[in-house]
Amino acid sequence: MFLQRSIRRIGLSSRAFTSAASAAAPLEPPKQQDPSQVILTHTLRHVNTSGWTLESLGNGARDAGFPSVAHGMFPRGPIELVEYFMDDVQRQVQDKLAAETEDLPVTDRLKRGIKFRLEILAPYLSMWPQAMALGALPQNAPTTVKKLAEMIDDIWVYAGDRSTDMSWYTKRAVLTGVYTSTELFMLTDQSPNHEETWRFLDRRIEEAIALGELPNNAQDVAGMLSIGVQSLLSTAAALAGPLTHQVVTQVSQHVPNPLSAIPNPIVSPPPPVSTPVSPHVTTPASTTASTPAKPTKYPEL
């Protein structure tokens, strides 16, 4: 009898302890990672050998423990891999810029922001024209341009820009031209550690500031943006091998100006505000900058 009462008391105490522990710290089921993100993460290992292709997606799926046909979960094809990579590059640039505390002149901050971006691209440079050509296809160009605009905006905000008048657009138009010309230069730069690219970047930034290379009106801003983006996309197509004919034909026939496929932000400049803002081209009056979903950090090459 005594033994039974002791066992009963132990059982009640155990249940009470379990109940109290559960109430104090409820357990959450482990979060499952999105299989598509896992596959894209593994796929980046294959980009330098198989390109931004379905073959790479199939190899990445196998590495992640899925059948190679799992690439079918990406209905838009390899462009989803390109956009995943661009989002992660943007996140890394944002993290780097946020960690910068050194007091630097505006020109040095602009150079540093662009250099951060290009250094992340460097390991994939041999296949990057193919990714750019995919981004230039009519159905993909609006998203490509939007991501480029957001990256340029992040760099200007890091440089200390808080403008809310017409200069908001002119500054971004100028930096878009500087960035696109520097990225194109880097694609053919054979110098050690891309030293010539960094010298080219220094010259372009200094020239833009010294010459006051600013458009005078909304039409000039739109023209500068269009020229910069189109030159980047068309040159990428010329360097992308088998994709060249498809890109050039479709872009020239259907979307002569990739910027025409996205809303024109210059029609209505943002009103003055009393607090600093970090607008992006698609929502210039917003008080918060859009931030892409944080993908899983991809493996070392």
VMD Tcl script that draws the C-alpha trace (Angstrom):
set ca {
  {0.00 0.00 0.00}
  {2.78 2.38 0.96}
  {4.61 1.53 -2.27}
  {1.50 2.23 -4.37}
  {0.94 5.62 -2.68}
  {4.61 6.55 -3.30}
  {4.38 5.62 -6.98}
  {1.15 7.62 -7.28}
  {2.79 10.70 -5.69}
  {5.80 10.43 -8.00}
  {3.49 10.19 -11.02}
  {1.49 13.23 -9.96}
  {4.68 15.20 -9.31}
  {6.06 14.29 -12.73}
  {2.85 15.36 -14.48}
  {2.78 18.61 -12.51}
  {6.42 19.34 -13.43}
  {5.78 18.57 -17.09}
  {2.67 20.75 -17.11}
  {4.48 23.66 -15.44}
  {7.44 23.40 -17.80}
  {5.13 23.33 -20.81}
  {3.26 26.39 -19.59}
  {6.49 28.30 -18.94}
  {8.23 27.47 -22.23}
  {5.96 26.00 -24.89}
  {7.87 24.01 -27.44}
  {7.64 25.09 -31.07}
  {7.89 22.56 -33.86}
  {11.16 22.91 -35.79}
  {10.83 25.19 -38.79}
  {11.10 23.42 -42.11}
  {13.28 25.12 -44.69}
  {11.67 25.78 -48.05}
  {12.86 22.95 -50.37}
  {13.18 25.37 -53.27}
  {15.57 27.54 -51.24}
  {17.63 24.47 -50.35}
  {17.88 23.49 -54.01}
  {18.82 27.01 -55.12}
  {21.50 27.15 -52.44}
  {23.08 23.92 -53.67}
  {22.65 24.89 -57.32}
  {25.02 27.84 -57.00}
  {27.87 25.33 -56.60}
  {27.31 24.26 -60.20}
  {26.93 27.65 -61.87}
  {30.60 28.00 -62.82}
  {30.59 24.62 -64.57}
  {27.04 24.30 -65.95}
  {25.92 27.93 -66.06}
  {22.60 29.44 -65.02}
  {20.74 26.51 -66.55}
  {18.25 23.72 -65.92}
  {21.21 21.36 -65.79}
  {22.59 23.26 -62.80}
  {19.17 23.21 -61.14}
  {18.99 19.44 -61.63}
  {22.46 18.98 -60.16}
  {21.56 21.21 -57.23}
  {18.40 19.21 -56.60}
  {20.40 15.97 -56.45}
  {22.92 17.53 -54.07}
  {20.05 18.59 -51.81}
  {18.65 15.05 -51.74}
  {15.88 15.50 -54.31}
  {15.45 13.81 -57.69}
  {16.91 15.83 -60.55}
  {13.40 16.38 -61.96}
  {12.72 18.54 -58.89}
  {13.86 21.49 -60.98}
  {10.26 21.44 -62.17}
  {9.31 23.34 -59.02}
  {10.82 26.41 -60.73}
  {8.23 27.14 -63.43}
  {10.10 30.22 -64.69}
  {13.30 28.26 -65.11}
  {16.87 29.43 -64.38}
  {15.85 33.07 -63.98}
  {14.56 32.09 -60.53}
  {18.12 31.09 -59.64}
  {19.42 34.43 -60.96}
  {16.87 36.40 -58.93}
  {17.60 34.35 -55.80}
  {21.28 35.16 -56.20}
  {20.59 38.86 -56.81}
  {18.45 39.03 -53.66}
  {21.19 37.43 -51.60}
  {23.83 39.73 -53.08}
  {21.68 42.72 -52.17}
  {21.26 41.43 -48.62}
  {25.02 40.98 -48.27}
  {25.65 44.50 -49.56}
  {23.09 45.88 -47.10}
  {24.76 44.01 -44.23}
  {28.20 45.29 -45.22}
  {27.01 48.87 -45.55}
  {25.16 48.70 -42.22}
  {28.36 47.53 -40.52}
  {30.38 50.45 -41.90}
  {31.01 53.07 -39.22}
  {34.03 54.86 -40.68}
  {33.45 58.54 -41.46}
  {34.17 58.84 -45.19}
  {33.49 61.42 -47.89}
  {30.47 60.81 -50.13}
  {32.64 59.81 -53.10}
  {34.46 57.16 -51.07}
  {31.18 55.78 -49.77}
  {29.80 55.49 -53.29}
  {32.95 53.71 -54.45}
  {32.85 51.35 -51.48}
  {29.20 50.45 -52.03}
  {29.73 49.60 -55.70}
  {32.92 47.70 -54.92}
  {31.13 45.58 -52.30}
  {28.56 44.55 -54.89}
  {31.11 43.71 -57.59}
  {33.34 41.76 -55.21}
  {30.42 39.46 -54.41}
  {29.81 38.93 -58.13}
  {33.48 38.23 -58.87}
  {33.49 34.44 -58.20}
  {30.69 34.02 -60.76}
  {32.06 36.46 -63.32}
  {32.76 33.93 -66.08}
  {29.08 32.95 -66.22}
  {27.55 36.26 -65.20}
  {26.84 37.47 -68.79}
  {24.51 34.48 -69.14}
  {22.62 35.53 -66.01}
  {22.44 39.10 -67.30}
  {21.08 37.88 -70.63}
  {18.34 35.95 -68.85}
  {17.52 39.08 -66.89}
  {17.25 41.03 -70.15}
  {14.47 38.87 -71.59}
  {11.22 40.88 -71.89}
  {9.38 38.87 -69.25}
  {12.28 39.31 -66.79}
  {13.56 42.83 -67.53}
  {11.17 44.72 -65.20}
  {12.30 42.69 -62.18}
  {15.95 43.03 -63.18}
  {15.66 46.81 -63.46}
  {13.81 47.02 -60.14}
  {16.50 45.06 -58.30}
  {19.22 47.23 -59.85}
  {17.37 50.38 -58.78}
  {17.02 49.12 -55.20}
  {20.73 48.35 -55.03}
  {21.61 51.85 -56.28}
  {19.26 53.37 -53.71}
  {20.86 51.38 -50.87}
  {24.28 52.76 -51.83}
  {23.06 56.37 -51.96}
  {21.37 56.05 -48.56}
  {24.61 54.62 -47.16}
  {26.41 57.64 -48.65}
  {24.14 59.91 -46.62}
  {21.58 61.02 -49.19}
  {18.29 62.14 -47.66}
  {16.96 64.19 -50.57}
  {13.25 64.17 -51.40}
  {13.23 66.53 -54.39}
  {14.23 66.08 -58.03}
  {17.85 65.46 -57.00}
  {16.73 62.11 -55.54}
  {16.25 60.87 -59.10}
  {19.23 62.59 -60.67}
  {21.65 61.12 -58.14}
  {20.36 57.63 -58.77}
  {20.45 58.09 -62.53}
  {24.10 59.15 -62.37}
  {25.11 56.28 -60.08}
  {23.26 53.79 -62.30}
  {25.44 54.93 -65.19}
  {28.59 54.61 -63.10}
  {27.65 51.15 -61.85}
  {26.62 49.71 -65.21}
  {29.76 50.96 -66.96}
  {31.95 49.56 -64.17}
  {30.26 46.16 -64.24}
  {30.71 45.98 -68.01}
  {34.38 46.93 -67.63}
  {34.85 44.21 -65.02}
  {33.47 41.52 -67.35}
  {36.50 41.91 -69.61}
  {39.10 42.94 -67.01}
  {42.01 40.49 -66.86}
  {44.11 42.41 -64.34}
  {45.12 40.77 -61.03}
  {42.36 41.11 -58.41}
  {40.47 43.35 -60.85}
  {42.79 46.25 -60.07}
  {41.96 47.97 -63.36}
  {38.25 47.77 -62.54}
  {38.73 49.57 -59.24}
  {40.80 52.26 -60.94}
  {38.09 52.62 -63.57}
  {35.48 52.95 -60.81}
  {37.53 55.64 -59.08}
  {37.76 57.63 -62.31}
  {34.07 57.32 -63.11}
  {32.98 58.48 -59.65}
  {35.42 61.40 -59.62}
  {34.40 62.44 -63.14}
  {30.70 62.30 -62.31}
  {31.19 64.49 -59.25}
  {33.71 66.90 -60.79}
  {31.80 67.46 -64.01}
  {28.44 67.78 -62.31}
  {27.13 65.01 -64.53}
  {23.50 65.60 -63.56}
  {20.52 65.60 -65.93}
  {18.46 68.79 -65.90}
  {14.89 67.48 -66.11}
  {12.69 64.41 -65.86}
  {13.17 63.49 -69.52}
  {16.95 63.63 -69.12}
  {16.77 61.41 -66.02}
  {14.65 58.82 -67.81}
  {16.99 58.95 -70.79}
  {20.09 58.43 -68.67}
  {18.52 55.50 -66.83}
  {17.38 53.95 -70.09}
  {20.77 54.28 -71.76}
  {22.61 52.86 -68.74}
  {20.33 49.87 -68.29}
  {19.98 49.10 -71.99}
  {23.74 49.19 -72.52}
  {24.21 46.78 -69.62}
  {21.56 44.34 -70.88}
  {22.54 44.49 -74.55}
  {26.24 43.98 -73.80}
  {25.36 41.04 -71.57}
  {23.44 39.53 -74.45}
  {26.43 39.94 -76.75}
  {28.64 38.11 -74.25}
  {26.19 35.33 -73.41}
  {26.79 32.99 -76.32}
  {23.79 30.83 -77.32}
  {21.29 33.17 -75.65}
  {22.36 36.16 -77.76}
  {19.99 35.76 -80.69}
  {16.95 35.10 -78.50}
  {17.62 38.07 -76.24}
  {18.42 40.60 -78.95}
  {15.46 39.55 -81.11}
  {12.88 39.54 -78.33}
  {14.06 42.75 -76.72}
  {14.18 44.67 -80.00}
  {10.77 43.42 -81.16}
  {8.78 43.54 -77.94}
  {10.45 45.69 -75.30}
  {12.67 48.35 -76.94}
  {12.99 50.10 -73.58}
  {12.99 47.80 -70.51}
  {12.11 50.78 -68.32}
  {8.81 51.21 -70.13}
  {7.60 48.01 -68.48}
  {7.77 49.45 -64.97}
  {6.02 52.47 -63.46}
  {7.71 55.81 -64.14}
  {8.57 57.32 -60.75}
  {9.55 60.69 -62.18}
  {5.97 61.74 -62.94}
  {5.37 62.50 -59.27}
  {8.47 63.39 -57.20}
  {8.20 62.66 -53.48}
  {6.97 65.48 -51.24}
  {9.32 67.01 -48.65}
  {9.37 65.19 -45.33}
  {10.72 66.13 -41.93}
  {12.43 62.81 -41.22}
  {15.10 60.99 -43.24}
  {13.75 58.42 -45.64}
  {15.20 55.61 -47.69}
  {12.99 55.41 -50.79}
  {13.28 53.01 -53.69}
  {12.43 53.89 -57.25}
  {9.09 52.12 -57.21}
  {7.92 53.84 -54.01}
  {9.87 57.09 -53.67}
  {7.66 58.56 -50.94}
  {7.83 55.52 -48.69}
  {9.46 55.90 -45.30}
  {10.92 52.42 -45.41}
  {13.06 50.70 -47.98}
  {11.96 47.31 -49.24}
  {14.22 44.49 -48.16}
  {14.33 41.16 -49.98}
  {13.65 37.94 -48.14}
  {16.84 36.66 -46.62}
  {17.90 33.52 -48.49}
  {20.05 30.89 -46.91}
  {23.74 31.71 -47.27}
  {25.05 29.67 -50.15}
  {28.09 27.40 -49.85}
  {31.63 28.32 -50.71}
  {32.65 27.67 -54.28}
}
mol new
graphics top color blue
foreach p $ca { graphics top sphere $p radius 0.5 }
foreach p [lrange $ca 0 end-1] q [lrange $ca 1 end] { graphics top cylinder $p $q radius 0.2 }
display resetview
